[in-house]
Structures are given as structure tokens and as C-alpha cells.
Amino acid sequence: MSLAGTELVVSVIGTFLRRAERAFDRALGVPRDDIALRADLIDTMMLRPVGVLTASLGFLLMSASACWFARTGWAVAWLVTDLVLLAARIVPAWIAWRTNSRVPYRIARIILLLASLMFATFGVGCAFSFATGIQELQLAATMAVMALFTGLAIRWAALPRLSIAMHVVVGAPMACALAGIGAFVLLLFAVLAIGSIVLTVQNNRTLLAVLTAKRQAQQLARTDVLTQLVNRAGLDIELERLAGTSTRSVSLLYLDLDGFKGINDRYGHAAGDRLLVEIGARLRAVAGEQVVARLGGDEFVIVLPDAGAQMAEVMAAAVREAITRPIHLREHGALVSVGVSLGCASGSLAVDGAARLLADADAALYAAKRRRHRQAARQAAPRNAA
């Protein structure tokens, strides 16, 4: 095959896989735009090796029971299929567990797809078991299907579309098997299945409300209420996150405002708060996507991942220019300005640690303040002598 032909085949396969992923995402019913919420929802699923194994025990017991009582080819094929699908689910779950705190979404897709195949096989196998007429298998199949409905309503509430689809996939073959007993039994089974689907939807709404409230609480806990910048707790979280990435080094710009106390004392705390809000907005504009934190009072930190000394100096110059521009206090009809002192520390979060880098940046800040005070004193000395 020519190079152009190979590229065409690869392109077609890639397009097919992307479309398949999008179709499966729609079937899952997870949000595509809200990545954080999607991760939280997926994280509630049983995607860890122990969870996968525990959730699969019921499937294996049912297929093994069919082999033991029916002793037919379809029962053996069912058990073998369960074992293969279980192994296929355990492997990516184990790899993800060994390498990440959360199961990556691509791996989660694979585990959930294999689980769906296992459910489909389970539905057909339980229907065949019931059709054998063996009383033990009929009882076991009925109990197993109802137990699965309960599990789908509870454990799969994070993915309501897929859960409802699995209700249908598992329930339809069993409904066909129960139809031979009588209309009343079939109706009772349908009512129980529909009740489980309704419970799935209700549980999904409850789960979404809990996750939303949890996210809001976490956001409040790591956000400075006044400036809406990251606070000290949020800064610690961001630095910890960076330490776990491929970021080799980080520069911390530690700064505080010069002259802020005088403005606060003269115009009041409300004016001081107004000034801090404006300074926070300016720092956000200058830093762009980088983390900006207010540690309290008039102290701020900007995090610069993989930034060398030159980039840190450029950022420091931009910060000085942004902060020293006058600020209009409308309530007082006053135009005020503040200065800024800056300290910078660079190093590896993995080697030096966040606390050490923050302490070094703080020390550099106060060293800069002392130099500025000495320079101001030297400049004032000739005037005093005169």
C-alpha cells in the first residue's frame, strides 16, 4: 500500500474512532463541556480493580450456576465470555489505579463499554437460564436480574442514559422468558423495571445536586471572597497539583503593596477593599492563565510554571506597571496610587517543596523592601543635611 493509501486508512480509522467516542459519550449522558463535573460523575462509578471485581462476582456466580445446572454449550460460552470481559476490564482498571489518582476518561470509556457488553450477555444468559425450566436456575436468574436493576439504579445513577439502556438490554430478554408464565408476572416485572428506571433518574438528580454543592463548597474554601482570586488554601492546592505534573520548575512572584495602609487609614476600609479588588483584577489581566493568589491583607503571589529568570523579570515589570497606575475612588472623588515590592524565587516543587519556595520568595520580597528603604533614606539624607 502506498503512503497516501496508508494515510487515508489511518484518517478513516481515526475519524471512525472519534465519532464512536462521541456517540458513546452521548449514550453515557455525561457533560462534554464541563470536564470537572464529568470527572466527578465518572469517579463515582466502580472503575477500580477491587470495585470491578466485586461488581462482577454476581455475573460470574450466575454464569457458573448455569454451567453447573444446565451443563450446556451456551452456559459454558456465557461463563467464558464473562471471564474474558472481566479480565479485559480489570487490566485497564489496574493500570489506571497504578498510575493515576483518578481513572482517565479514555480508560473509563473502555471499562464502561466492556461492562455494557457484560450486562448484555448477562441479560441473554438469565433469559436462557429461566427458559431451561430448572427451578434453581429460574429463581437465581430472577433474583440476579432484580439485584442488577437495584445496582443500576444506585451505582450507575451517574450515567442515567446508559443505566436506562442497560435496564432495557437486561430486562428485554428476561421479559420474553417471563412472558411464557403469564401476563400478570410479565406486568409485575415491567412495573419493577420501570420503578428502577425512575429511581435511577431521581438518584442522578440527587447526585448532581450533591456534586454541585461539593464543588461550590470547595470553590469557596479556596477562593478569596473579596478579590475572587485564589486564597492561601487554593494556592497550596494549585502548587500540589503542579508538583504532580511534568512541570520541571516554577517561579513564584511574591508581592505586597506600598502605601496601602495610608490609603486604608485615610479613606476607610471600604475604599481599601475597593482598591484591593481593582489590584486583583489588574493582576489577573497581567497574569493571564497563570494562578494569582491573595494571601491576605495586601500580599499576593503569582505562579509561573516553567518560567526562567527572564520571563519572571518580564512579568515583574508588567506587574509594577499595572499596579502603580492610579486608581479612582469614585466614592471619595480621589485618585490614588500605590507602589509595589516584589520578591521572586524559582525552583522545583518536587525537590524544594512549595513551602520552601514560598519562604524564599517572601524573604526576597523583604530583602527588596529593605533595599528600597535604604535607597529612600540615602536620597533623603542630602535634603535633611541641607
Order of alpha helices (4+ residues) and beta strands (2+ residues): alpha-alpha-alpha-alpha-alpha-alpha-alpha-alpha-alpha-beta-alpha-alpha-beta-beta-alpha-beta-beta-beta-alpha-alpha
